[in-house]
Amino acid sequence: MSDGEPDVLLGPFSSPSARATPWASAWAILAEAEVFWLSTVRPDGRPHVTPLLAAWTLGGMCFTTGHEERKARNLERNPRCVLTTGTNALTGVDVVIEGAASTVEVRSQREQAAADFERKYGTHLTSPEGTWYGLGEAVIGGDVRLYRIEPAVAFAFGKLPKSSETRYTWPSR
Protein backbone atom coordinates (compact mmCIF):
# COMPACT_ATOMS: atom_id res chain seq x y z
CA MET A 1 0.00 0.00 0.00
CA SER A 2 0.97 3.65 0.12
CA ASP A 3 3.42 5.03 2.61
CA GLY A 4 0.49 6.52 4.53
CA GLU A 5 -3.16 5.65 4.76
CA PRO A 6 -5.54 8.16 3.20
CA ASP A 7 -8.45 9.85 4.86
CA VAL A 8 -11.70 8.22 3.70
CA LEU A 9 -14.99 10.05 3.14
CA LEU A 10 -18.28 8.77 1.75
CA GLY A 11 -19.45 11.19 -0.94
CA PRO A 12 -22.82 12.91 -1.26
CA PHE A 13 -23.85 10.97 -4.39
CA SER A 14 -24.01 7.67 -2.53
CA SER A 15 -27.13 5.63 -1.83
CA PRO A 16 -28.64 6.42 1.60
CA SER A 17 -27.49 3.13 3.17
CA ALA A 18 -24.12 2.94 1.36
CA ARG A 19 -20.83 2.67 3.21
CA ALA A 20 -17.45 4.02 2.23
CA THR A 21 -15.19 1.58 0.44
CA PRO A 22 -12.18 0.98 2.73
CA TRP A 23 -8.84 1.96 1.20
CA ALA A 24 -7.64 -1.64 1.58
CA SER A 25 -10.48 -2.74 -0.73
CA ALA A 26 -9.71 -0.05 -3.31
CA TRP A 27 -6.01 -0.91 -3.14
CA ALA A 28 -6.84 -4.60 -3.70
CA ILE A 29 -8.73 -3.63 -6.88
CA LEU A 30 -5.67 -1.68 -8.07
CA ALA A 31 -3.43 -4.65 -7.25
CA GLU A 32 -5.59 -7.15 -9.15
CA ALA A 33 -6.58 -5.02 -12.17
CA GLU A 34 -4.78 -5.84 -15.39
CA VAL A 35 -5.91 -2.96 -17.61
CA PHE A 36 -5.91 0.72 -16.69
CA TRP A 37 -6.89 3.85 -18.62
CA LEU A 38 -4.60 6.88 -18.47
CA SER A 39 -6.05 10.31 -19.24
CA THR A 40 -3.70 13.17 -20.10
CA VAL A 41 -4.09 16.54 -21.82
CA ARG A 42 -2.65 17.37 -25.24
CA PRO A 43 -0.85 20.71 -25.75
CA ASP A 44 -3.97 22.16 -27.42
CA GLY A 45 -6.16 21.17 -24.45
CA ARG A 46 -7.83 18.14 -26.01
CA PRO A 47 -7.98 15.03 -23.82
CA HIS A 48 -6.02 11.89 -24.60
CA VAL A 49 -6.96 8.49 -23.14
CA THR A 50 -5.10 5.24 -23.62
CA PRO A 51 -5.13 1.75 -22.06
CA LEU A 52 -1.98 0.46 -20.38
CA LEU A 53 -0.47 -1.79 -17.72
CA ALA A 54 0.06 -0.29 -14.27
CA ALA A 55 1.13 -1.43 -10.83
CA TRP A 56 1.10 0.05 -7.35
CA THR A 57 4.78 0.33 -6.48
CA LEU A 58 7.12 2.93 -4.99
CA GLY A 59 4.19 4.37 -3.01
CA GLY A 60 2.08 5.21 -6.06
CA MET A 61 0.73 3.96 -9.37
CA CYS A 62 3.45 3.29 -11.94
CA PHE A 63 3.22 2.77 -15.70
CA THR A 64 5.56 2.78 -18.67
CA THR A 65 5.59 4.36 -22.10
CA GLY A 66 7.89 4.97 -25.01
CA HIS A 67 9.84 8.23 -25.03
CA GLU A 68 7.99 9.63 -28.06
CA GLU A 69 4.48 8.34 -27.39
CA ARG A 70 1.64 10.87 -27.12
CA LYS A 71 1.17 10.29 -23.38
CA ALA A 72 4.87 10.94 -22.71
CA ARG A 73 4.79 14.16 -24.72
CA ASN A 74 1.60 15.24 -22.92
CA LEU A 75 3.10 14.55 -19.50
CA GLU A 76 6.23 16.55 -20.34
CA ARG A 77 4.03 19.64 -20.72
CA ASN A 78 1.46 18.88 -18.04
CA PRO A 79 2.16 16.13 -15.47
CA ARG A 80 -1.41 16.09 -14.11
CA CYS A 81 -3.28 12.99 -15.11
CA VAL A 82 -5.96 10.49 -14.13
CA LEU A 83 -5.60 6.70 -14.01
CA THR A 84 -8.76 4.57 -13.87
CA THR A 85 -9.64 0.90 -13.65
CA GLY A 86 -12.62 -1.19 -12.66
CA THR A 87 -15.32 -3.25 -14.24
CA ASN A 88 -17.04 -2.92 -17.56
CA ALA A 89 -20.35 -3.72 -15.89
CA LEU A 90 -23.04 -2.12 -13.75
CA THR A 91 -21.79 -4.02 -10.70
CA GLY A 92 -18.47 -3.91 -8.89
CA VAL A 93 -16.21 -1.00 -8.04
CA ASP A 94 -14.29 1.41 -10.27
CA VAL A 95 -11.20 3.19 -8.90
CA VAL A 96 -9.83 6.55 -10.03
CA ILE A 97 -6.41 7.96 -9.09
CA GLU A 98 -5.70 11.65 -9.73
CA GLY A 99 -2.25 13.15 -9.38
CA ALA A 100 0.91 14.30 -11.07
CA ALA A 101 3.13 11.83 -12.93
CA SER A 102 6.89 12.09 -12.63
CA THR A 103 9.59 9.99 -14.24
CA VAL A 104 11.46 7.54 -12.07
CA GLU A 105 15.19 7.90 -12.73
CA VAL A 106 16.85 6.11 -9.78
CA ARG A 107 18.01 2.67 -10.92
CA SER A 108 17.18 0.90 -7.64
CA GLN A 109 13.61 2.26 -7.84
CA ARG A 110 13.34 1.16 -11.48
CA GLU A 111 14.54 -2.31 -10.44
CA GLN A 112 11.91 -2.45 -7.68
CA ALA A 113 9.15 -1.32 -10.07
CA ALA A 114 10.23 -3.85 -12.72
CA ALA A 115 10.12 -6.65 -10.13
CA ASP A 116 6.65 -5.53 -8.99
CA PHE A 117 5.38 -5.41 -12.59
CA GLU A 118 6.79 -8.89 -13.26
CA ARG A 119 5.24 -10.22 -10.06
CA LYS A 120 1.85 -8.75 -11.01
CA TYR A 121 1.75 -9.61 -14.72
CA GLY A 122 3.78 -12.83 -14.58
CA THR A 123 4.40 -14.63 -17.85
CA HIS A 124 3.05 -11.70 -19.89
CA LEU A 125 6.37 -10.03 -18.99
CA THR A 126 8.66 -12.92 -18.08
CA SER A 127 8.01 -15.59 -20.74
CA PRO A 128 9.52 -15.32 -24.23
CA GLU A 129 5.98 -15.94 -25.49
CA GLY A 130 4.61 -13.10 -23.37
CA THR A 131 3.20 -10.03 -25.10
CA TRP A 132 5.43 -7.66 -23.12
CA TYR A 133 8.43 -9.95 -22.69
CA GLY A 134 11.51 -7.94 -21.81
CA LEU A 135 9.62 -4.96 -20.40
CA GLY A 136 11.31 -5.40 -17.02
CA GLU A 137 14.76 -5.13 -18.59
CA ALA A 138 13.62 -2.11 -20.63
CA VAL A 139 12.39 -0.42 -17.44
CA ILE A 140 15.65 -1.07 -15.59
CA GLY A 141 17.77 0.00 -18.55
CA GLY A 142 15.79 3.18 -19.19
CA ASP A 143 14.74 2.07 -22.69
CA VAL A 144 11.17 3.06 -21.75
CA ARG A 145 9.99 5.79 -19.45
CA LEU A 146 8.75 4.72 -16.05
CA TYR A 147 6.25 7.14 -14.53
CA ARG A 148 4.95 7.25 -10.97
CA ILE A 149 1.70 8.98 -10.07
CA GLU A 150 1.67 10.15 -6.48
CA PRO A 151 -2.02 10.23 -5.67
CA ALA A 152 -3.43 13.61 -4.73
CA VAL A 153 -6.94 12.23 -4.48
CA ALA A 154 -8.58 8.94 -5.36
CA PHE A 155 -12.15 7.70 -5.69
CA ALA A 156 -13.93 4.36 -5.50
CA PHE A 157 -17.29 4.22 -7.23
CA GLY A 158 -19.39 1.32 -6.02
CA LYS A 159 -22.14 0.28 -8.41
CA LEU A 160 -25.27 -1.84 -8.14
CA PRO A 161 -26.95 -2.89 -5.93
CA LYS A 162 -26.01 0.26 -3.93
CA SER A 163 -24.09 3.13 -5.42
CA SER A 164 -21.32 4.69 -3.39
CA GLU A 165 -18.75 7.38 -3.98
CA THR A 166 -15.74 7.18 -1.69
CA ARG A 167 -13.09 9.90 -1.70
CA TYR A 168 -9.53 9.25 -0.49
CA THR A 169 -7.13 12.05 0.36
CA TRP A 170 -3.62 11.76 1.71
CA PRO A 171 -2.27 14.06 4.38
CA SER A 172 0.63 16.10 3.04
CA ARG A 173 3.63 13.84 2.66
PyRosetta script that sets phi, psi and omega in degrees:
from pyrosetta import init, pose_from_sequence

init()
pose = pose_from_sequence("MSDGEPDVLLGPFSSPSARATPWASAWAILAEAEVFWLSTVRPDGRPHVTPLLAAWTLGGMCFTTGHEERKARNLERNPRCVLTTGTNALTGVDVVIEGAASTVEVRSQREQAAADFERKYGTHLTSPEGTWYGLGEAVIGGDVRLYRIEPAVAFAFGKLPKSSETRYTWPSR")
pose.set_psi(1, -173.9)
pose.set_omega(1, -179.3)
pose.set_phi(2, -71.7)
pose.set_psi(2, 169.0)
pose.set_omega(2, 179.1)
pose.set_phi(3, -65.1)
pose.set_psi(3, -27.1)
pose.set_omega(3, 177.7)
pose.set_phi(4, -138.5)
pose.set_psi(4, 146.9)
pose.set_omega(4, 179.2)
pose.set_phi(5, -76.0)
pose.set_psi(5, 139.5)
pose.set_omega(5, 179.1)
pose.set_phi(6, -79.9)
pose.set_psi(6, 161.6)
pose.set_omega(6, 168.6)
pose.set_phi(7, -75.9)
pose.set_psi(7, 143.7)
pose.set_omega(7, -175.0)
pose.set_phi(8, -121.1)
pose.set_psi(8, 131.8)
pose.set_omega(8, -178.7)
pose.set_phi(9, -139.8)
pose.set_psi(9, 129.2)
pose.set_omega(9, 175.1)
pose.set_phi(10, -77.3)
pose.set_psi(10, 127.7)
pose.set_omega(10, -175.4)
pose.set_phi(11, -80.0)
pose.set_psi(11, 164.6)
pose.set_omega(11, -175.3)
pose.set_phi(12, -71.8)
pose.set_psi(12, -13.0)
pose.set_omega(12, -178.4)
pose.set_phi(13, -96.9)
pose.set_psi(13, 22.5)
pose.set_omega(13, -180.0)
pose.set_phi(14, -91.3)
pose.set_psi(14, 154.5)
pose.set_omega(14, 174.0)
pose.set_phi(15, -60.0)
pose.set_psi(15, 151.4)
pose.set_omega(15, -176.7)
pose.set_phi(16, -53.9)
pose.set_psi(16, -37.6)
pose.set_omega(16, -177.5)
pose.set_phi(17, -99.7)
pose.set_psi(17, 11.6)
pose.set_omega(17, -178.7)
pose.set_phi(18, -71.1)
pose.set_psi(18, 155.7)
pose.set_omega(18, 175.5)
pose.set_phi(19, -119.7)
pose.set_psi(19, 153.4)
pose.set_omega(19, 177.1)
pose.set_phi(20, -64.5)
pose.set_psi(20, 142.4)
pose.set_omega(20, 174.9)
pose.set_phi(21, -77.6)
pose.set_psi(21, 120.7)
pose.set_omega(21, 179.6)
pose.set_phi(22, -60.4)
pose.set_psi(22, 148.3)
pose.set_omega(22, 179.1)
pose.set_phi(23, -57.6)
pose.set_psi(23, -37.3)
pose.set_omega(23, 179.7)
pose.set_phi(24, -59.2)
pose.set_psi(24, -35.8)
pose.set_omega(24, 178.5)
pose.set_phi(25, -71.3)
pose.set_psi(25, -42.7)
pose.set_omega(25, 177.7)
pose.set_phi(26, -64.0)
pose.set_psi(26, -42.5)
pose.set_omega(26, 179.2)
pose.set_phi(27, -62.3)
pose.set_psi(27, -39.1)
pose.set_omega(27, 178.2)
pose.set_phi(28, -62.4)
pose.set_psi(28, -37.4)
pose.set_omega(28, 176.8)
pose.set_phi(29, -63.8)
pose.set_psi(29, -43.8)
pose.set_omega(29, 177.2)
pose.set_phi(30, -61.4)
pose.set_psi(30, -39.7)
pose.set_omega(30, -178.1)
pose.set_phi(31, -68.8)
pose.set_psi(31, -33.6)
pose.set_omega(31, -176.7)
pose.set_phi(32, -91.1)
pose.set_psi(32, -23.0)
pose.set_omega(32, -176.3)
pose.set_phi(33, -64.0)
pose.set_psi(33, 140.9)
pose.set_omega(33, 178.3)
pose.set_phi(34, -99.3)
pose.set_psi(34, -35.7)
pose.set_omega(34, -176.6)
pose.set_phi(35, -115.7)
pose.set_psi(35, 134.6)
pose.set_omega(35, 177.6)
pose.set_phi(36, -125.6)
pose.set_psi(36, 159.8)
pose.set_omega(36, 177.1)
pose.set_phi(37, -120.2)
pose.set_psi(37, 122.2)
pose.set_omega(37, 179.2)
pose.set_phi(38, -101.8)
pose.set_psi(38, 128.1)
pose.set_omega(38, 176.6)
pose.set_phi(39, -111.9)
pose.set_psi(39, 125.1)
pose.set_omega(39, 176.8)
pose.set_phi(40, -129.0)
pose.set_psi(40, 179.0)
pose.set_omega(40, -178.9)
pose.set_phi(41, -121.0)
pose.set_psi(41, 128.3)
pose.set_omega(41, 176.3)
pose.set_phi(42, -69.9)
pose.set_psi(42, 162.5)
pose.set_omega(42, 179.3)
pose.set_phi(43, -56.8)
pose.set_psi(43, -30.1)
pose.set_omega(43, 180.0)
pose.set_phi(44, -88.1)
pose.set_psi(44, 6.2)
pose.set_omega(44, 176.6)
pose.set_phi(45, 94.0)
pose.set_psi(45, -9.0)
pose.set_omega(45, 178.5)
pose.set_phi(46, -72.8)
pose.set_psi(46, 145.8)
pose.set_omega(46, 178.3)
pose.set_phi(47, -75.3)
pose.set_psi(47, 156.0)
pose.set_omega(47, 174.8)
pose.set_phi(48, -136.1)
pose.set_psi(48, 127.9)
pose.set_omega(48, -179.8)
pose.set_phi(49, -128.4)
pose.set_psi(49, 136.8)
pose.set_omega(49, 179.9)
pose.set_phi(50, -148.4)
pose.set_psi(50, 144.2)
pose.set_omega(50, 175.9)
pose.set_phi(51, -79.8)
pose.set_psi(51, 150.0)
pose.set_omega(51, 177.5)
pose.set_phi(52, -163.0)
pose.set_psi(52, 172.8)
pose.set_omega(52, 173.3)
pose.set_phi(53, -86.5)
pose.set_psi(53, 146.7)
pose.set_omega(53, 176.7)
pose.set_phi(54, -152.7)
pose.set_psi(54, 155.0)
pose.set_omega(54, 178.7)
pose.set_phi(55, -145.0)
pose.set_psi(55, 144.8)
pose.set_omega(55, 173.7)
pose.set_phi(56, -78.9)
pose.set_psi(56, 114.5)
pose.set_omega(56, 179.7)
pose.set_phi(57, -157.9)
pose.set_psi(57, 157.3)
pose.set_omega(57, 179.5)
pose.set_phi(58, 57.9)
pose.set_psi(58, 28.7)
pose.set_omega(58, 177.1)
pose.set_phi(59, 77.9)
pose.set_psi(59, 16.8)
pose.set_omega(59, 178.5)
pose.set_phi(60, -164.5)
pose.set_psi(60, -175.4)
pose.set_omega(60, 177.3)
pose.set_phi(61, -87.5)
pose.set_psi(61, 128.8)
pose.set_omega(61, 179.8)
pose.set_phi(62, -116.8)
pose.set_psi(62, 148.0)
pose.set_omega(62, 176.1)
pose.set_phi(63, -150.8)
pose.set_psi(63, 167.2)
pose.set_omega(63, -179.2)
pose.set_phi(64, -122.3)
pose.set_psi(64, 161.4)
pose.set_omega(64, 174.3)
pose.set_phi(65, -162.4)
pose.set_psi(65, 159.7)
pose.set_omega(65, 174.6)
pose.set_phi(66, -70.8)
pose.set_psi(66, 156.4)
pose.set_omega(66, -176.1)
pose.set_phi(67, -62.0)
pose.set_psi(67, -31.5)
pose.set_omega(67, -175.2)
pose.set_phi(68, -107.0)
pose.set_psi(68, 6.6)
pose.set_omega(68, 179.6)
pose.set_phi(69, -69.4)
pose.set_psi(69, 155.4)
pose.set_omega(69, -177.2)
pose.set_phi(70, -53.3)
pose.set_psi(70, -44.7)
pose.set_omega(70, -177.6)
pose.set_phi(71, -63.8)
pose.set_psi(71, -36.5)
pose.set_omega(71, 177.7)
pose.set_phi(72, -65.9)
pose.set_psi(72, -43.6)
pose.set_omega(72, 179.4)
pose.set_phi(73, -65.3)
pose.set_psi(73, -39.1)
pose.set_omega(73, 177.2)
pose.set_phi(74, -62.3)
pose.set_psi(74, -45.5)
pose.set_omega(74, -176.9)
pose.set_phi(75, -68.7)
pose.set_psi(75, -25.8)
pose.set_omega(75, 175.2)
pose.set_phi(76, -62.4)
pose.set_psi(76, -37.2)
pose.set_omega(76, -177.7)
pose.set_phi(77, -86.4)
pose.set_psi(77, -35.0)
pose.set_omega(77, -176.0)
pose.set_phi(78, -147.1)
pose.set_psi(78, 104.1)
pose.set_omega(78, -174.9)
pose.set_phi(79, -74.9)
pose.set_psi(79, -9.5)
pose.set_omega(79, -179.4)
pose.set_phi(80, -71.6)
pose.set_psi(80, 135.9)
pose.set_omega(80, -177.2)
pose.set_phi(81, -156.4)
pose.set_psi(81, 173.3)
pose.set_omega(81, 178.2)
pose.set_phi(82, -133.0)
pose.set_psi(82, 134.5)
pose.set_omega(82, 177.0)
pose.set_phi(83, -119.6)
pose.set_psi(83, 127.8)
pose.set_omega(83, -177.0)
pose.set_phi(84, -127.1)
pose.set_psi(84, 155.3)
pose.set_omega(84, 172.6)
pose.set_phi(85, -157.9)
pose.set_psi(85, 168.4)
pose.set_omega(85, 178.1)
pose.set_phi(86, 156.4)
pose.set_psi(86, -144.8)
pose.set_omega(86, -177.6)
pose.set_phi(87, -111.7)
pose.set_psi(87, 152.3)
pose.set_omega(87, 175.6)
pose.set_phi(88, -98.8)
pose.set_psi(88, 50.8)
pose.set_omega(88, -175.8)
pose.set_phi(89, -149.5)
pose.set_psi(89, 170.6)
pose.set_omega(89, 179.1)
pose.set_phi(90, -84.7)
pose.set_psi(90, 1.1)
pose.set_omega(90, 176.4)
pose.set_phi(91, -119.1)
pose.set_psi(91, 166.1)
pose.set_omega(91, 178.8)
pose.set_phi(92, 97.9)
pose.set_psi(92, -161.9)
pose.set_omega(92, -177.0)
pose.set_phi(93, -135.0)
pose.set_psi(93, 133.4)
pose.set_omega(93, 172.7)
pose.set_phi(94, -103.8)
pose.set_psi(94, 144.1)
pose.set_omega(94, -179.1)
pose.set_phi(95, -123.3)
pose.set_psi(95, 137.1)
pose.set_omega(95, -178.8)
pose.set_phi(96, -125.6)
pose.set_psi(96, 130.4)
pose.set_omega(96, 176.4)
pose.set_phi(97, -117.4)
pose.set_psi(97, 124.1)
pose.set_omega(97, 175.8)
pose.set_phi(98, -112.3)
pose.set_psi(98, 140.0)
pose.set_omega(98, 178.1)
pose.set_phi(99, 175.5)
pose.set_psi(99, -167.3)
pose.set_omega(99, 178.0)
pose.set_phi(100, -109.9)
pose.set_psi(100, 133.7)
pose.set_omega(100, 179.6)
pose.set_phi(101, -92.5)
pose.set_psi(101, 136.4)
pose.set_omega(101, 174.9)
pose.set_phi(102, -131.9)
pose.set_psi(102, 149.4)
pose.set_omega(102, 179.7)
pose.set_phi(103, -74.8)
pose.set_psi(103, 145.6)
pose.set_omega(103, 177.0)
pose.set_phi(104, -99.5)
pose.set_psi(104, 117.3)
pose.set_omega(104, -174.9)
pose.set_phi(105, -107.5)
pose.set_psi(105, -24.2)
pose.set_omega(105, -175.1)
pose.set_phi(106, -72.5)
pose.set_psi(106, 123.9)
pose.set_omega(106, -174.2)
pose.set_phi(107, -57.2)
pose.set_psi(107, -43.0)
pose.set_omega(107, -178.5)
pose.set_phi(108, -63.1)
pose.set_psi(108, -34.6)
pose.set_omega(108, 176.7)
pose.set_phi(109, -70.9)
pose.set_psi(109, -38.2)
pose.set_omega(109, 177.1)
pose.set_phi(110, -64.2)
pose.set_psi(110, -39.2)
pose.set_omega(110, 177.4)
pose.set_phi(111, -62.7)
pose.set_psi(111, -44.2)
pose.set_omega(111, 178.9)
pose.set_phi(112, -62.2)
pose.set_psi(112, -45.7)
pose.set_omega(112, -179.9)
pose.set_phi(113, -63.1)
pose.set_psi(113, -42.7)
pose.set_omega(113, 179.1)
pose.set_phi(114, -60.6)
pose.set_psi(114, -42.8)
pose.set_omega(114, 178.4)
pose.set_phi(115, -63.2)
pose.set_psi(115, -40.3)
pose.set_omega(115, 179.3)
pose.set_phi(116, -68.0)
pose.set_psi(116, -39.1)
pose.set_omega(116, 175.5)
pose.set_phi(117, -62.9)
pose.set_psi(117, -45.1)
pose.set_omega(117, -179.2)
pose.set_phi(118, -65.2)
pose.set_psi(118, -37.1)
pose.set_omega(118, 177.3)
pose.set_phi(119, -64.6)
pose.set_psi(119, -42.2)
pose.set_omega(119, -177.0)
pose.set_phi(120, -71.5)
pose.set_psi(120, -48.1)
pose.set_omega(120, -172.0)
pose.set_phi(121, -96.9)
pose.set_psi(121, -5.9)
pose.set_omega(121, 172.0)
pose.set_phi(122, 52.7)
pose.set_psi(122, -129.9)
pose.set_omega(122, -172.5)
pose.set_phi(123, -64.1)
pose.set_psi(123, -17.9)
pose.set_omega(123, 174.6)
pose.set_phi(124, -59.6)
pose.set_psi(124, -28.5)
pose.set_omega(124, -179.0)
pose.set_phi(125, -109.5)
pose.set_psi(125, -25.1)
pose.set_omega(125, -171.0)
pose.set_phi(126, -103.4)
pose.set_psi(126, -17.4)
pose.set_omega(126, -178.9)
pose.set_phi(127, -95.3)
pose.set_psi(127, 139.6)
pose.set_omega(127, 176.2)
pose.set_phi(128, -55.7)
pose.set_psi(128, -22.2)
pose.set_omega(128, 177.0)
pose.set_phi(129, -87.7)
pose.set_psi(129, -6.1)
pose.set_omega(129, -177.6)
pose.set_phi(130, -70.7)
pose.set_psi(130, 144.7)
pose.set_omega(130, -178.3)
pose.set_phi(131, -57.5)
pose.set_psi(131, -39.4)
pose.set_omega(131, -176.7)
pose.set_phi(132, -112.6)
pose.set_psi(132, 32.4)
pose.set_omega(132, 179.8)
pose.set_phi(133, -55.3)
pose.set_psi(133, 132.8)
pose.set_omega(133, 178.9)
pose.set_phi(134, 91.3)
pose.set_psi(134, -2.4)
pose.set_omega(134, -179.3)
pose.set_phi(135, -61.6)
pose.set_psi(135, -39.2)
pose.set_omega(135, 179.5)
pose.set_phi(136, -57.8)
pose.set_psi(136, -45.7)
pose.set_omega(136, 178.4)
pose.set_phi(137, -64.9)
pose.set_psi(137, -37.9)
pose.set_omega(137, 178.7)
pose.set_phi(138, -64.9)
pose.set_psi(138, -37.4)
pose.set_omega(138, 177.3)
pose.set_phi(139, -64.6)
pose.set_psi(139, -49.9)
pose.set_omega(139, -177.9)
pose.set_phi(140, -62.0)
pose.set_psi(140, -42.5)
pose.set_omega(140, -177.1)
pose.set_phi(141, -79.0)
pose.set_psi(141, -7.9)
pose.set_omega(141, -179.8)
pose.set_phi(142, 80.5)
pose.set_psi(142, 14.3)
pose.set_omega(142, 178.8)
pose.set_phi(143, -72.5)
pose.set_psi(143, -18.8)
pose.set_omega(143, 172.6)
pose.set_phi(144, -128.6)
pose.set_psi(144, 157.5)
pose.set_omega(144, 175.9)
pose.set_phi(145, -81.6)
pose.set_psi(145, 137.1)
pose.set_omega(145, 173.2)
pose.set_phi(146, -109.8)
pose.set_psi(146, 121.4)
pose.set_omega(146, 178.2)
pose.set_phi(147, -109.9)
pose.set_psi(147, 148.2)
pose.set_omega(147, 174.1)
pose.set_phi(148, -125.6)
pose.set_psi(148, 127.0)
pose.set_omega(148, 174.2)
pose.set_phi(149, -98.6)
pose.set_psi(149, 115.6)
pose.set_omega(149, 171.8)
pose.set_phi(150, -85.0)
pose.set_psi(150, 117.0)
pose.set_omega(150, -175.2)
pose.set_phi(151, -64.0)
pose.set_psi(151, 130.8)
pose.set_omega(151, 171.1)
pose.set_phi(152, -91.6)
pose.set_psi(152, -41.3)
pose.set_omega(152, 177.9)
pose.set_phi(153, -151.8)
pose.set_psi(153, 152.0)
pose.set_omega(153, 176.6)
pose.set_phi(154, -140.2)
pose.set_psi(154, 159.8)
pose.set_omega(154, 179.8)
pose.set_phi(155, -136.6)
pose.set_psi(155, 147.5)
pose.set_omega(155, 168.4)
pose.set_phi(156, -122.7)
pose.set_psi(156, 125.0)
pose.set_omega(156, 179.9)
pose.set_phi(157, -109.9)
pose.set_psi(157, 103.9)
pose.set_omega(157, 175.7)
pose.set_phi(158, -79.2)
pose.set_psi(158, 140.7)
pose.set_omega(158, -177.7)
pose.set_phi(159, -112.1)
pose.set_psi(159, -161.6)
pose.set_omega(159, -174.2)
pose.set_phi(160, -47.0)
pose.set_psi(160, 144.9)
pose.set_omega(160, 10.9)
pose.set_phi(161, -84.2)
pose.set_psi(161, -17.6)
pose.set_omega(161, 176.5)
pose.set_phi(162, -124.4)
pose.set_psi(162, 131.7)
pose.set_omega(162, 177.2)
pose.set_phi(163, -85.5)
pose.set_psi(163, 143.1)
pose.set_omega(163, 176.8)
pose.set_phi(164, -145.1)
pose.set_psi(164, 147.7)
pose.set_omega(164, 176.3)
pose.set_phi(165, -126.8)
pose.set_psi(165, 110.5)
pose.set_omega(165, -180.0)
pose.set_phi(166, -109.4)
pose.set_psi(166, 132.8)
pose.set_omega(166, 179.3)
pose.set_phi(167, -110.8)
pose.set_psi(167, 134.1)
pose.set_omega(167, 177.8)
pose.set_phi(168, -117.2)
pose.set_psi(168, 129.9)
pose.set_omega(168, 174.6)
pose.set_phi(169, -131.1)
pose.set_psi(169, 144.5)
pose.set_omega(169, -179.0)
pose.set_phi(170, -103.4)
pose.set_psi(170, 133.6)
pose.set_omega(170, 173.8)
pose.set_phi(171, -59.0)
pose.set_psi(171, 152.7)
pose.set_omega(171, -178.1)
pose.set_phi(172, -52.3)
pose.set_psi(172, 136.2)
pose.set_omega(172, -175.9)
pose.set_phi(173, -96.7)
pose.dump_pdb("model.pdb")
